[in-house]
């Protein structure tokens, strides 16, 4: 087991909305130095308590206990932004990363101009300092202080849930995604090589790393590359793209011959390889790397891994009906399989992108690499993992896709729990920035005949209420296992051995507010449980991460926006500017906004 890390002192603020010092800690000279440790933040985007409930019911049974259930600390999560109650993915991620509420639509590791944050009409983006005063996120601060860092995402690597921790752009656009990919490899503007390289970057988004018109690798080229000897494993050269869009080979026009989206002509994948990254793009390469790490044939402390496992997102976020229409059905999987036989991830059978690594599989390898680097550096690691498909699948009301993604998120939590047993000096924290789609279950009684297909349920019968003659009540179509009008879902057996049936009802395809629960285990779980049980704000993700990594309990920034970052001339890139003062707004000890007196 890795040695626990201690720091010299702990500042326990008395100002701010919520004090997060660990139980028993004080600001006196006699206080024991706080223990610091690894930080694992897991972000299953768009997942609320209802989704965790349905996932448990479907995969494990209504009387079972999931990995998420076993995280001992739980608190209701408040995810509003500075300008709107329902946050955006980029706004939520920026708050998680920097510790300040920001402008939801116009932030991505940056914020709008100060006067526009609260007005909600941003015109000029600004770079900002984080809650600690550092010129970057807590993940960048950790990396530049010598902590091994990494990100895992089953969307593409430009997804804000992880990318906002490492990159800073002016807006969330397709053009920005190309710049995000560049910053992941080459560092942020004005920082460049001063930004420490993440030792793990895993996700989709291969097209963001290759110039337009890059040839697609032939199967012969792939086979020859993977048959060769490699150090640490054989990999496909970065001279061609591996992935086509899912369904591309099934098009009437035939498969595309080229790929890549970069218009600057830069082969970022080759640049990454030149900087020491092992480039992984297929299941075969991933499995070979995992086996080499597990057997000791590859030293994970010597590895930096860039995994680009799909052309864009690893999952296929379209409706069940669209997947079937596109021919994205796996004939090797039985139609009655609990997962269905839809190709929910990667590309169709017979292509290099078939059955890509799952989010928990990526997390497993990422943890091995990060932990080995941590041992060598003598410092805890810091990582952010995101299951993005719980959001994207729910945003198009794909019920089975959302449930499969929720299971991936639960298994990813299981990876973190297993590591926590190995190294208790670790905080595992999970939250989501909103509720995607508003998923719910419509149940069928086991004592009654279960319909062969799901139908519809009444929705907001306003005309009936006012007594209109023969009112036409709006209907909400339910989702079955293959979409509308298909067989209902059947839960895994309950304690009586019954498989109870249900259809999935959706509130919308939008992101909604409410119902998110943050949970934690390990080093800082008592802080979540004892200090933040009645109010866990999105800002508190930053505060928990900072407490874990640096042993400092930062005050909540009541009524304060992120400070504009000073010019970096004459300073060391990435270091806090001495002129930056993070003011505290004093409040009486115990004062609360609701008039109560107990201070969490």
C-alpha positions as CSV (number, residue, x, y, z in Angstrom):
1,X,0.0,0.0,0.0
2,X,1.3,3.5,-0.9
3,X,2.4,5.6,2.0
4,X,-0.1,8.1,3.2
5,X,0.7,11.8,2.5
6,X,0.6,14.5,5.1
7,X,0.9,18.2,4.7
8,X,2.1,20.7,7.2
9,X,-1.0,22.7,8.1
10,X,-4.7,23.1,7.5
11,X,-6.4,26.5,7.2
12,X,-9.9,26.2,8.5
13,X,-11.9,29.2,7.3
14,X,-14.7,30.5,9.5
15,X,-16.1,32.6,6.7
16,X,-18.2,31.4,3.8
17,X,-21.5,29.5,3.5
18,X,-20.2,26.1,4.5
19,X,-17.2,25.0,6.4
20,X,-15.7,21.8,5.2
21,X,-12.9,21.1,7.6
22,X,-12.8,17.4,8.6
23,X,-14.4,16.4,11.8
24,X,-12.1,17.3,14.7
25,X,-9.7,19.5,12.8
26,X,-9.0,22.9,14.2
27,X,-6.9,25.9,13.2
28,X,-4.8,25.7,16.3
29,X,-1.1,25.0,16.3
30,X,-1.8,21.7,18.0
31,X,-3.9,20.5,15.1
32,X,-2.6,17.3,13.5
33,X,-1.4,17.7,9.9
34,X,-4.3,16.5,7.6
35,X,-3.9,13.5,5.5
36,X,-4.0,14.1,1.7
37,X,-4.5,11.5,-0.9
38,X,-5.7,10.5,-4.4
39,X,-8.7,12.3,-5.9
40,X,-11.1,10.3,-8.2
41,X,-14.1,12.4,-9.4
42,X,-16.6,10.4,-11.3
43,X,-19.2,12.3,-13.4
44,X,-22.0,10.2,-14.9
45,X,-23.5,13.1,-16.7
46,X,-27.3,13.7,-16.6
47,X,-27.9,11.0,-13.9
48,X,-30.3,11.6,-11.1
49,X,-31.7,9.4,-8.4
50,X,-34.4,8.1,-10.7
51,X,-31.9,6.8,-13.2
52,X,-29.8,5.1,-10.5
53,X,-33.1,3.5,-9.3
54,X,-34.1,2.2,-12.7
55,X,-30.5,1.0,-13.4
56,X,-30.5,-1.0,-10.1
57,X,-34.0,-2.4,-10.8
58,X,-33.2,-3.5,-14.4
59,X,-29.6,-4.9,-14.0
60,X,-29.6,-6.2,-10.5
61,X,-33.2,-6.3,-9.2
62,X,-35.3,-4.0,-7.1
63,X,-34.0,-5.5,-3.8
64,X,-30.4,-5.4,-4.7
65,X,-27.6,-3.0,-3.8
66,X,-25.5,-1.3,-6.5
67,X,-22.0,0.1,-6.3
68,X,-23.5,3.6,-6.2
69,X,-25.7,2.5,-3.3
70,X,-22.7,1.4,-1.3
71,X,-21.0,4.8,-1.4
72,X,-21.4,5.7,2.3
73,X,-21.9,9.5,2.1
74,X,-24.7,11.1,0.3
75,X,-26.1,14.6,-0.1
76,X,-28.5,16.4,-2.4
77,X,-26.6,18.2,-5.1
78,X,-27.3,21.9,-6.1
79,X,-26.2,22.4,-9.7
80,X,-27.4,25.9,-10.8
81,X,-25.2,28.2,-12.7
82,X,-24.6,32.0,-12.2
83,X,-27.3,32.8,-14.8
84,X,-29.7,29.8,-15.0
85,X,-31.2,27.1,-12.8
86,X,-30.4,24.3,-15.2
87,X,-26.7,24.2,-15.9
88,X,-25.0,23.4,-19.2
89,X,-22.4,20.6,-19.4
90,X,-19.6,23.1,-20.0
91,X,-20.9,25.5,-17.2
92,X,-21.2,22.7,-14.7
93,X,-17.8,21.3,-15.6
94,X,-16.1,24.7,-15.3
95,X,-17.6,25.2,-11.9
96,X,-16.5,21.7,-10.8
97,X,-13.0,22.5,-12.1
98,X,-12.6,26.1,-10.9
99,X,-14.8,26.4,-7.8
100,X,-16.9,29.4,-8.9
101,X,-20.3,29.6,-10.5
102,X,-20.0,30.7,-14.1
103,X,-22.1,31.7,-17.1
104,X,-23.7,28.4,-18.2
105,X,-23.7,28.8,-22.0
106,X,-20.5,30.8,-22.4
107,X,-17.9,29.0,-20.3
108,X,-15.4,26.3,-21.0
109,X,-12.5,26.6,-18.6
110,X,-13.2,30.3,-19.0
111,X,-16.0,32.6,-18.2
112,X,-17.8,35.6,-19.7
113,X,-16.9,39.1,-18.8
114,X,-17.7,39.8,-15.2
115,X,-20.6,42.2,-15.8
116,X,-22.2,39.6,-18.2
117,X,-22.0,36.6,-15.9
118,X,-25.1,37.6,-14.0
119,X,-26.7,39.3,-16.9
120,X,-26.5,36.1,-18.9
121,X,-25.4,37.8,-22.1
122,X,-21.7,37.1,-22.5
123,X,-19.7,38.9,-25.2
124,X,-16.1,38.7,-24.2
125,X,-14.7,35.5,-22.7
126,X,-12.1,35.9,-20.0
127,X,-9.6,33.5,-18.5
128,X,-10.1,33.1,-14.7
129,X,-8.3,32.0,-11.6
130,X,-9.7,29.2,-9.6
131,X,-10.9,29.4,-6.0
132,X,-7.4,28.8,-4.6
133,X,-6.0,31.7,-6.6
134,X,-4.3,29.4,-9.1
135,X,-4.3,30.1,-12.8
136,X,-6.1,26.9,-13.7
137,X,-8.4,24.1,-12.5
138,X,-7.6,21.9,-9.5
139,X,-6.6,19.2,-12.0
140,X,-4.1,21.5,-13.7
141,X,-2.8,22.8,-10.3
142,X,-2.3,19.2,-9.2
143,X,-0.5,18.2,-12.4
144,X,1.8,21.3,-12.4
145,X,2.6,20.5,-8.7
146,X,3.9,17.1,-9.7
147,X,0.8,15.0,-9.1
148,X,0.0,12.5,-11.9
149,X,-3.2,13.4,-13.6
150,X,-5.5,11.8,-16.1
151,X,-9.0,11.9,-17.7
152,X,-11.4,9.1,-19.0
153,X,-14.5,9.8,-21.0
154,X,-16.7,7.5,-23.0
155,X,-17.8,10.4,-25.2
156,X,-15.0,12.1,-27.1
157,X,-12.0,13.7,-25.3
158,X,-13.3,17.2,-26.0
159,X,-16.4,16.6,-23.9
160,X,-16.5,19.4,-21.2
161,X,-17.1,17.0,-18.3
162,X,-13.4,16.2,-18.5
163,X,-11.9,18.6,-21.0
164,X,-12.9,21.7,-19.0
165,X,-10.4,20.5,-16.3
166,X,-7.5,20.6,-18.7
167,X,-8.4,23.1,-21.5
168,X,-9.6,26.7,-21.8
169,X,-11.6,27.9,-24.8
170,X,-13.9,30.7,-25.6
171,X,-17.0,28.7,-26.4
172,X,-18.3,25.2,-27.0
173,X,-18.3,24.7,-30.8
174,X,-16.9,22.2,-33.3
175,X,-14.0,24.6,-33.9
176,X,-13.3,24.7,-30.2
177,X,-13.1,20.9,-30.1
178,X,-10.1,21.0,-32.4
179,X,-8.4,23.5,-30.1
180,X,-9.3,21.4,-27.1
181,X,-7.6,18.4,-28.6
182,X,-4.5,20.6,-29.3
183,X,-4.4,21.8,-25.7
184,X,-4.7,18.3,-24.3
185,X,-1.5,17.4,-26.1
186,X,0.4,20.7,-26.1
187,X,-0.9,22.6,-23.1
188,X,-3.1,25.7,-22.6
189,X,-2.5,29.1,-24.3
190,X,0.3,31.0,-22.6
191,X,1.3,27.9,-20.7
192,X,2.3,25.3,-23.4
193,X,5.1,23.0,-22.1
194,X,4.7,24.5,-18.6
195,X,1.5,22.5,-18.3
196,X,2.4,19.0,-17.2
197,X,1.2,16.3,-19.5
198,X,-1.7,14.1,-18.4
199,X,-0.4,10.6,-18.1
200,X,-3.8,9.2,-19.3
201,X,-6.2,10.6,-21.9
202,X,-8.9,8.1,-22.8
203,X,-12.0,8.5,-24.9
204,X,-13.3,9.0,-28.4
205,X,-12.5,11.8,-30.8
206,X,-9.9,10.4,-33.2
207,X,-11.0,12.7,-36.0
208,X,-10.0,15.7,-33.8
209,X,-6.4,14.6,-33.9
210,X,-5.9,14.1,-37.7
211,X,-5.9,16.4,-40.7
212,X,-8.7,16.3,-43.1
213,X,-8.2,13.8,-45.9
214,X,-6.1,11.5,-43.8
215,X,-6.4,8.0,-45.4
216,X,-8.3,5.3,-43.5
217,X,-6.1,2.4,-42.5
218,X,-6.6,-0.7,-44.5
219,X,-7.3,-3.9,-42.7
220,X,-4.0,-5.2,-44.0
221,X,-2.2,-2.3,-42.5
222,X,-3.9,-2.8,-39.2
223,X,-3.2,-6.5,-39.1
224,X,0.5,-6.0,-40.0
225,X,0.9,-3.3,-37.4
226,X,-0.6,-5.4,-34.6
227,X,1.4,-8.5,-35.6
228,X,4.7,-6.6,-35.1
229,X,6.6,-6.3,-31.9
230,X,6.0,-3.2,-29.9
231,X,7.3,-1.3,-26.9
232,X,5.3,-1.7,-24.8
233,X,2.8,-3.2,-27.2
234,X,2.3,-3.2,-31.0
235,X,0.2,-0.2,-32.1
236,X,-1.1,1.1,-35.4
237,X,1.1,4.0,-36.8
238,X,-0.4,7.5,-36.6
239,X,-0.3,7.8,-40.4
240,X,-3.9,6.8,-41.0
241,X,-7.2,7.0,-39.2
242,X,-8.7,3.8,-37.8
243,X,-12.3,4.7,-37.2
244,X,-15.1,5.6,-39.5
245,X,-18.5,6.9,-38.3
246,X,-20.7,4.0,-37.1
247,X,-22.7,2.6,-40.0
248,X,-20.4,4.2,-42.6
249,X,-19.4,0.8,-44.1
250,X,-23.1,0.0,-44.5
251,X,-23.9,3.1,-46.5
252,X,-25.0,2.6,-50.1
253,X,-22.2,4.9,-51.2
254,X,-19.6,2.6,-49.6
255,X,-17.2,3.3,-46.8
256,X,-15.3,6.6,-46.7
257,X,-11.7,6.5,-47.8
258,X,-10.5,9.4,-45.7
259,X,-11.1,10.9,-42.2
260,X,-9.9,13.6,-39.9
261,X,-11.3,17.0,-39.1
262,X,-8.2,19.2,-38.5
263,X,-8.0,22.1,-40.9
264,X,-4.6,23.2,-39.7
265,X,-2.8,20.3,-41.2
266,X,-1.4,19.2,-37.9
267,X,-1.3,15.5,-37.0
268,X,-1.8,15.8,-33.3
269,X,-1.8,12.0,-32.8
270,X,1.8,11.9,-34.2
271,X,2.8,14.8,-32.0
272,X,1.5,12.9,-29.0
273,X,3.4,9.8,-30.0
274,X,6.6,12.0,-30.4
275,X,6.0,13.3,-26.9
276,X,6.0,9.7,-25.5
277,X,2.3,8.8,-25.6
278,X,1.3,5.2,-26.5
279,X,-1.5,5.7,-29.0
280,X,-4.4,3.1,-28.5
281,X,-7.3,3.0,-30.9
282,X,-8.7,-0.5,-31.1
283,X,-10.0,-3.2,-28.7
284,X,-7.0,-5.4,-29.7
285,X,-4.5,-2.7,-28.8
286,X,-6.3,-1.9,-25.5
287,X,-6.4,-5.5,-24.5
288,X,-2.8,-6.0,-25.3
289,X,-1.8,-3.0,-23.2
290,X,-4.0,-4.0,-20.3
291,X,-2.5,-7.5,-20.4
292,X,1.1,-6.1,-20.6
293,X,0.4,-3.9,-17.5
294,X,-1.2,-6.7,-15.6
295,X,1.6,-9.2,-16.3
296,X,4.4,-6.8,-15.7
297,X,5.6,-6.9,-19.3
298,X,5.0,-3.1,-19.4
299,X,5.9,-0.8,-16.5
300,X,2.9,1.5,-16.1
301,X,5.1,4.1,-14.5
302,X,6.8,4.5,-17.9
303,X,3.6,4.8,-19.8
304,X,1.6,7.8,-21.0
305,X,-1.6,6.6,-22.8
306,X,-3.6,8.4,-25.4
307,X,-6.6,6.3,-26.3
308,X,-8.9,7.4,-29.2
309,X,-11.4,4.7,-29.4
310,X,-13.9,6.1,-31.9
311,X,-14.1,8.7,-34.6
312,X,-16.3,10.8,-32.3
313,X,-18.2,9.6,-29.2
314,X,-17.6,5.9,-28.3
315,X,-21.4,5.5,-27.8
316,X,-23.9,5.9,-30.5
317,X,-26.4,8.4,-29.2
318,X,-29.4,8.1,-31.6
319,X,-32.7,6.5,-31.0
320,X,-33.3,2.8,-31.0
321,X,-35.3,3.1,-34.2
322,X,-32.4,5.0,-35.9
323,X,-29.9,2.3,-34.9
324,X,-32.0,-0.4,-36.4
325,X,-32.6,1.6,-39.6
326,X,-28.9,2.2,-40.0
327,X,-28.2,-1.6,-39.7
328,X,-26.4,-1.1,-36.4
329,X,-27.6,-4.5,-35.0
330,X,-25.2,-7.2,-33.9
331,X,-26.3,-10.6,-35.2
332,X,-24.0,-12.4,-32.7
333,X,-26.1,-11.1,-29.8
334,X,-29.5,-12.7,-29.2
335,X,-32.5,-10.4,-29.6
336,X,-33.7,-11.2,-26.1
337,X,-30.4,-10.3,-24.5
338,X,-30.8,-7.9,-21.6
339,X,-28.6,-5.4,-23.4
340,X,-30.6,-5.9,-26.7
341,X,-28.6,-6.6,-29.9
342,X,-28.3,-2.9,-30.9
343,X,-24.8,-1.6,-31.5
344,X,-24.8,1.0,-28.7
345,X,-21.0,1.4,-28.7
346,X,-18.5,1.6,-31.5
347,X,-19.0,0.5,-35.0
348,X,-20.6,-2.6,-36.6
349,X,-19.1,-6.1,-36.6
350,X,-16.1,-6.6,-38.9
351,X,-14.7,-3.1,-38.3
352,X,-11.8,-2.0,-36.1
353,X,-14.1,0.0,-33.9
354,X,-16.3,-3.0,-33.0
355,X,-16.9,-3.6,-29.3
356,X,-14.6,-0.8,-28.0
357,X,-13.4,-0.8,-24.3
358,X,-16.1,0.3,-21.9
359,X,-15.8,3.1,-19.4
360,X,-15.0,0.8,-16.4
361,X,-12.4,-1.0,-18.5
362,X,-10.7,2.3,-19.4
363,X,-10.9,3.4,-15.7
364,X,-9.2,0.1,-14.6
365,X,-6.2,0.6,-16.9
366,X,-6.1,4.4,-16.1
367,X,-5.9,3.6,-12.4
368,X,-3.0,1.2,-12.8
369,X,-1.1,3.8,-14.8
370,X,-1.9,6.7,-12.5
371,X,-1.1,4.7,-9.3
372,X,2.3,3.6,-10.7
373,X,3.2,7.2,-11.6
374,X,2.0,8.2,-8.1
375,X,4.3,5.7,-6.5
376,X,7.2,7.0,-8.5
377,X,6.4,10.7,-7.9
378,X,5.7,10.2,-4.2
379,X,2.5,12.2,-4.6
380,X,-1.2,11.3,-4.9
381,X,-2.8,11.2,-8.3
382,X,-5.8,13.2,-9.5
383,X,-8.3,12.1,-12.1
384,X,-11.7,12.9,-13.6
385,X,-13.8,10.1,-15.1
386,X,-17.0,10.8,-17.1
387,X,-19.7,8.6,-18.4
388,X,-21.1,11.0,-20.9
389,X,-23.7,8.6,-22.5
390,X,-26.0,8.8,-19.5
391,X,-26.6,12.3,-20.7
392,X,-26.5,11.9,-24.5
393,X,-28.5,8.7,-24.6
394,X,-31.1,10.3,-22.3
395,X,-31.2,13.5,-24.4
396,X,-32.6,11.5,-27.3
397,X,-34.8,9.3,-25.0
398,X,-33.0,6.0,-25.9
399,X,-34.0,4.0,-22.8
400,X,-31.9,0.9,-23.3
401,X,-28.8,3.0,-24.2
402,X,-29.3,5.1,-21.1
403,X,-29.7,2.0,-18.9
404,X,-26.5,0.4,-20.4
405,X,-24.6,3.6,-19.8
406,X,-25.9,3.8,-16.2
407,X,-24.6,0.2,-15.6
408,X,-21.2,1.4,-17.0
409,X,-21.2,4.3,-14.5
410,X,-22.0,1.9,-11.7
411,X,-19.2,-0.5,-12.8
412,X,-16.8,2.5,-13.0
413,X,-17.7,3.4,-9.4
414,X,-16.9,-0.3,-8.6
415,X,-13.4,0.2,-10.1
416,X,-12.8,3.2,-7.8
417,X,-14.2,1.2,-4.8
418,X,-11.8,-1.6,-5.5
419,X,-8.9,0.8,-5.6
420,X,-10.1,2.4,-2.4
421,X,-9.7,-0.9,-0.6
422,X,-6.1,-1.0,-2.0
423,X,-5.3,2.6,-1.0
424,X,-7.7,4.1,1.7
425,X,-5.9,7.5,1.2
426,X,-8.3,8.2,-1.6
427,X,-11.4,10.2,-2.1
428,X,-14.1,8.9,-4.4
429,X,-16.7,11.5,-5.3
430,X,-19.5,11.3,-7.8
431,X,-22.1,13.8,-9.0
432,X,-23.9,15.0,-12.1
433,X,-24.5,18.6,-13.2
434,X,-28.2,17.9,-14.1
435,X,-30.9,15.5,-14.9
436,X,-31.1,14.5,-18.6
437,X,-34.5,13.6,-20.0
438,X,-36.3,13.1,-16.7
439,X,-36.4,9.3,-16.8
440,X,-39.1,7.4,-14.9
441,X,-40.6,3.9,-14.8
442,X,-44.2,3.0,-15.6
443,X,-44.8,-0.3,-13.9
444,X,-47.1,-3.3,-14.7
445,X,-48.7,-5.4,-12.0
446,X,-47.3,-8.9,-11.8
447,X,-50.9,-10.2,-11.1
448,X,-52.2,-8.8,-14.3
449,X,-51.4,-9.6,-17.9
450,X,-48.3,-7.8,-19.0
451,X,-48.8,-6.2,-22.4
452,X,-46.8,-7.5,-25.3
453,X,-45.7,-4.0,-26.2
454,X,-45.6,-0.7,-24.3
455,X,-48.1,1.9,-25.2
456,X,-48.7,5.4,-23.9
457,X,-49.7,7.1,-20.6
458,X,-51.9,10.1,-20.0
459,X,-50.1,13.4,-19.9
460,X,-51.4,16.7,-18.5
461,X,-55.2,16.3,-19.2
462,X,-56.0,20.0,-19.0
463,X,-59.1,20.0,-21.1
464,X,-60.6,17.2,-19.1
465,X,-60.1,19.2,-15.9
466,X,-62.2,22.1,-17.1
467,X,-65.0,19.8,-18.3
468,X,-64.6,19.9,-22.1
469,X,-66.8,17.6,-24.1
470,X,-64.9,14.4,-25.2
471,X,-61.5,15.8,-24.4
472,X,-58.5,14.5,-26.2
473,X,-56.0,13.8,-23.4
474,X,-52.3,14.2,-24.5
475,X,-50.4,11.0,-24.5
476,X,-46.8,10.3,-23.5
477,X,-45.3,7.3,-25.5
478,X,-43.4,4.8,-23.4
479,X,-40.1,3.3,-24.4
480,X,-39.7,-0.5,-24.5
481,X,-36.5,-2.5,-25.0
482,X,-36.2,-1.5,-28.7
483,X,-38.0,1.8,-28.5
484,X,-41.6,2.9,-28.9
485,X,-44.2,0.1,-29.2
486,X,-41.8,-2.7,-28.3
487,X,-41.7,-5.3,-25.5
488,X,-41.5,-3.9,-22.0
489,X,-38.4,-4.1,-19.9
490,X,-38.4,-6.8,-17.2
491,X,-36.4,-6.2,-14.0
492,X,-33.9,-8.7,-12.7
493,X,-35.6,-10.9,-10.1
494,X,-36.7,-9.4,-6.8
495,X,-36.4,-11.1,-3.4
496,X,-39.4,-13.3,-4.3
497,X,-37.9,-14.4,-7.7
498,X,-40.3,-12.3,-9.7
499,X,-39.3,-10.3,-12.8
500,X,-41.4,-7.2,-12.7
501,X,-42.2,-5.4,-16.0
502,X,-42.1,-1.7,-16.8
503,X,-41.9,0.8,-19.6
504,X,-39.7,3.9,-19.5
505,X,-41.4,7.3,-19.5
506,X,-39.5,10.4,-20.4
507,X,-40.2,14.0,-19.3
508,X,-38.4,15.5,-22.3
509,X,-35.2,15.4,-24.3
510,X,-33.8,18.4,-22.4
511,X,-31.5,18.7,-19.4
512,X,-33.6,19.4,-16.3
513,X,-33.0,20.5,-12.7
514,X,-33.3,18.5,-9.5
515,X,-33.0,14.9,-8.3
516,X,-29.2,14.7,-8.4
517,X,-27.4,13.1,-5.4
518,X,-23.7,13.4,-4.8
519,X,-22.1,10.5,-3.1
520,X,-18.6,9.9,-1.7
521,X,-16.3,7.3,-0.1
522,X,-12.9,7.3,1.4
523,X,-10.7,10.1,2.7
524,X,-13.2,13.1,2.5
525,X,-16.4,11.2,2.7
526,X,-17.0,12.3,6.3
527,X,-16.9,15.9,5.1
528,X,-19.7,15.3,2.6
529,X,-21.6,13.3,5.2
530,X,-21.2,15.5,8.2
531,X,-20.5,19.0,6.8
532,X,-22.4,19.1,3.5
533,X,-25.3,16.7,4.0
534,X,-27.9,19.5,3.7
535,X,-26.2,21.5,1.0
536,X,-23.7,20.1,-1.5
537,X,-23.2,22.7,-4.2
538,X,-21.4,22.2,-7.5
539,X,-18.7,24.5,-6.2
540,X,-18.1,21.9,-3.5
541,X,-16.6,19.5,-6.0
542,X,-13.7,21.8,-6.2
543,X,-13.5,22.3,-2.5
544,X,-13.5,18.5,-1.8
545,X,-10.9,17.9,-4.4
546,X,-8.7,20.7,-3.0
547,X,-9.0,19.4,0.5
548,X,-8.1,15.9,-0.6
549,X,-5.1,16.9,-2.7
550,X,-3.7,19.8,-0.9
551,X,-5.1,19.6,2.7
552,X,-6.6,23.0,2.6
553,X,-10.3,23.7,3.3
554,X,-11.2,26.7,1.1
555,X,-14.2,29.0,2.0
556,X,-17.2,29.0,-0.1
557,X,-17.2,32.1,-2.4
558,X,-20.4,33.7,-1.3
559,X,-21.6,36.2,-3.8
560,X,-18.2,36.2,-5.7
561,X,-17.5,35.6,-9.3
562,X,-14.3,34.0,-10.6
563,X,-11.6,36.7,-10.6
564,X,-10.2,37.6,-14.0
565,X,-6.7,36.1,-14.5
566,X,-4.0,38.7,-14.5
567,X,-1.5,38.8,-17.4
568,X,1.1,36.2,-16.9
569,X,4.1,38.3,-18.0
570,X,6.8,38.2,-15.4
571,X,5.3,35.2,-13.6
572,X,5.8,31.5,-13.8
573,X,3.0,30.1,-16.0
574,X,0.4,28.4,-13.9
575,X,1.5,29.9,-10.6
576,X,-0.8,32.0,-8.4
577,X,-0.2,35.8,-8.9
578,X,0.9,37.4,-5.7
579,X,-1.4,40.3,-6.4
580,X,-4.5,38.1,-6.5
581,X,-6.4,38.2,-3.3
582,X,-9.3,35.8,-2.7
583,X,-11.4,37.9,-0.4
584,X,-13.6,36.2,2.2
585,X,-17.0,37.6,3.0
586,X,-17.4,37.3,6.8
587,X,-20.5,36.0,8.3
588,X,-21.4,35.3,11.8
589,X,-20.4,31.8,12.8
590,X,-23.5,29.6,12.5
591,X,-25.4,32.0,10.3
592,X,-27.4,30.4,7.5
593,X,-29.4,31.8,4.6
594,X,-32.6,30.2,5.9
595,X,-32.3,31.9,9.3
596,X,-31.1,28.8,11.1
597,X,-28.0,28.7,13.2
598,X,-26.4,25.3,12.6
599,X,-23.3,25.5,10.5
600,X,-22.5,22.4,8.5
